[in-house]
Amino acid sequence: MVDIILGVDKKDERRLKRALKNIPEKVFKRTVGKAANKSMTPVSRKAKKLAPKDSGDYRKSIGKKKKTYTRNKVVWVGVGPRKGKPNAYLGHLIEYGHRIVSGGTVARVSGRRAGRADRARDESRTGQGRVVGFVPPRPHLRPALRQSKAKVLGIYRKELHLGIETEARRV
């Protein structure tokens, strides 16, 4: 999933945090949640356009997911392959590329488990594999975010403004 963090000036950030703390949970979910979700639509569409189309299943799996943490007044919206859709598990492999291994597993080059082989289904083949090729990365999520960032911020501000106006009229 691709994340975007909206940057604001320190002075404005403090004022905004104070204002959002006083907003009731229902109003927060309706205004901020809706604005954040709607603002990430251009990224989702762009990612679908940039995603490789082999069978089309992976491209169809790309979508948005919104998660709201009402206690901390945080809304997270991610764009990427959705769980439960065909070929959704391939997202990171397509975005960053991967090694092609034959005959078992290969020890990781770096990271927490450096020097150790991954577990294979057949324990006798652990660490016995060899790299026979490399699939190059085909980035589509990061470029989609980079190309849509200005649009995202504009839509977010507009939708948040409209949501606050709507809520003010209700009161």
C-alpha positions as CSV (number, residue, x, y, z in Angstrom):
1,M,0.0,0.0,0.0
2,V,1.1,3.5,-0.7
3,D,0.8,6.1,2.1
4,I,0.7,9.9,1.9
5,I,1.3,12.2,4.8
6,L,-0.1,15.6,4.5
7,G,2.3,18.3,5.5
8,V,1.2,21.5,7.2
9,D,3.1,24.4,8.9
10,K,3.8,23.9,12.6
11,K,1.6,26.8,13.6
12,D,-1.3,25.6,11.5
13,E,-0.7,22.0,12.6
14,R,-1.2,22.9,16.3
15,R,-4.4,24.8,15.5
16,L,-5.7,22.0,13.3
17,K,-5.0,19.4,16.0
18,R,-6.8,21.4,18.6
19,A,-9.8,22.0,16.4
20,L,-10.0,18.3,15.4
21,K,-9.7,17.1,19.1
22,N,-13.0,19.0,19.8
23,I,-14.9,17.5,16.9
24,P,-17.3,14.7,17.9
25,E,-16.4,11.2,16.6
26,K,-19.3,11.0,14.2
27,V,-18.5,14.3,12.7
28,F,-14.8,13.4,12.4
29,K,-15.6,10.2,10.6
30,R,-18.0,11.9,8.2
31,T,-15.8,14.9,7.3
32,V,-12.2,13.8,7.6
33,G,-12.7,10.2,6.7
34,K,-14.8,11.0,3.6
35,A,-12.4,13.7,2.5
36,A,-9.3,11.4,2.9
37,N,-11.0,8.5,1.1
38,K,-12.2,10.6,-1.8
39,S,-8.8,12.4,-2.2
40,M,-7.0,9.1,-2.8
41,T,-9.2,8.2,-5.8
42,P,-6.8,9.8,-8.4
43,V,-3.9,7.7,-7.0
44,S,-6.0,4.5,-7.2
45,R,-7.0,5.3,-10.8
46,K,-3.4,6.2,-11.8
47,A,-2.0,3.1,-10.2
48,K,-4.5,0.9,-12.2
49,K,-3.4,2.6,-15.4
50,L,0.3,2.2,-14.7
51,A,0.0,-1.4,-13.4
52,P,1.2,-4.1,-15.8
53,K,-1.6,-5.8,-17.6
54,D,-0.8,-9.5,-18.2
55,S,-4.1,-11.1,-17.4
56,G,-5.7,-8.0,-15.8
57,D,-6.4,-9.7,-12.5
58,Y,-3.7,-7.8,-10.7
59,R,-4.8,-4.5,-12.1
60,K,-8.4,-5.2,-11.0
61,S,-7.2,-6.0,-7.5
62,I,-5.8,-2.5,-6.9
63,G,-8.1,-0.3,-4.8
64,K,-8.3,1.8,-1.6
65,K,-8.7,0.9,2.0
66,K,-9.6,3.3,4.7
67,K,-9.0,2.8,8.4
68,T,-10.1,5.3,11.1
69,Y,-8.6,5.5,14.5
70,T,-11.2,7.6,16.4
71,R,-9.3,7.7,19.7
72,N,-6.3,9.4,18.2
73,K,-8.3,11.2,15.4
74,V,-6.2,9.6,12.6
75,V,-7.5,8.5,9.2
76,W,-5.3,6.2,7.1
77,V,-6.1,5.5,3.4
78,G,-3.9,3.1,1.5
79,V,-3.8,2.3,-2.2
80,G,-2.7,-1.1,-3.4
81,P,-3.7,-4.6,-4.1
82,R,-6.7,-5.7,-1.9
83,K,-6.7,-8.9,0.0
84,G,-8.9,-11.6,-1.3
85,K,-8.6,-10.5,-4.9
86,P,-6.9,-12.6,-7.6
87,N,-3.1,-12.0,-7.8
88,A,-3.2,-9.4,-5.0
89,Y,-0.3,-11.1,-3.3
90,L,2.0,-10.2,-6.2
91,G,2.0,-6.4,-5.5
92,H,5.4,-6.1,-3.8
93,L,7.0,-8.5,-6.2
94,I,5.8,-6.5,-9.2
95,E,6.6,-3.1,-7.6
96,Y,10.2,-4.0,-6.4
97,G,11.2,-6.9,-8.6
98,H,12.4,-10.3,-7.3
99,R,14.8,-13.2,-7.8
100,I,13.8,-16.4,-9.7
101,V,15.0,-19.4,-7.6
102,S,15.1,-23.0,-8.7
103,G,15.4,-26.1,-6.6
104,G,14.6,-24.9,-3.1
105,T,15.2,-21.6,-1.3
106,V,18.2,-19.2,-1.1
107,A,19.6,-17.5,1.9
108,R,18.6,-13.8,2.2
109,V,21.3,-11.3,1.3
110,S,20.5,-8.8,4.0
111,G,18.0,-8.1,6.8
112,R,17.2,-9.7,10.1
113,R,17.8,-13.2,8.9
114,A,21.1,-12.5,7.0
115,G,23.0,-15.6,6.2
116,R,20.2,-18.0,7.0
117,A,18.0,-19.8,4.5
118,D,14.3,-19.4,4.4
119,R,12.1,-22.4,5.4
120,A,11.2,-24.5,2.5
121,R,8.1,-26.8,2.4
122,D,10.5,-29.7,2.0
123,E,13.1,-29.3,4.8
124,S,15.7,-31.2,2.8
125,R,15.7,-28.5,0.2
126,T,16.3,-25.5,2.5
127,G,19.2,-23.4,1.2
128,Q,19.7,-25.8,-1.8
129,G,18.2,-23.5,-4.4
130,R,20.0,-21.3,-6.8
131,V,19.1,-18.0,-8.4
132,V,18.5,-18.5,-12.1
133,G,17.3,-15.0,-13.0
134,F,15.8,-11.8,-11.8
135,V,12.5,-10.2,-12.6
136,P,13.0,-6.4,-12.9
137,P,10.8,-4.0,-10.9
138,R,7.8,-2.5,-12.6
139,P,6.9,0.4,-10.3
140,H,3.4,1.7,-10.6
141,L,2.2,2.5,-7.0
142,R,5.0,5.0,-6.1
143,P,4.8,6.8,-9.5
144,A,1.0,7.0,-9.2
145,L,1.3,8.7,-5.8
146,R,4.1,11.0,-7.0
147,Q,2.1,12.1,-10.1
148,S,-1.1,12.6,-8.2
149,K,0.1,14.3,-5.1
150,A,-1.0,17.8,-5.9
151,K,-4.4,16.6,-7.0
152,V,-4.8,14.6,-3.8
153,L,-4.0,17.6,-1.6
154,G,-6.4,19.8,-3.6
155,I,-9.3,17.3,-3.4
156,Y,-8.6,16.7,0.3
157,R,-8.8,20.4,1.1
158,K,-11.9,21.0,-1.0
159,E,-13.7,17.9,0.5
160,L,-12.8,18.8,4.0
161,H,-14.0,22.4,3.6
162,L,-17.3,21.1,2.1
163,G,-17.7,18.6,4.9
164,I,-17.1,21.2,7.6
165,E,-19.6,23.5,6.0
166,T,-22.2,20.8,5.7
167,E,-21.7,19.8,9.4
168,A,-21.9,23.5,10.4
169,R,-25.3,23.8,8.6
170,R,-26.6,20.7,10.5
171,V,-25.9,22.3,13.9
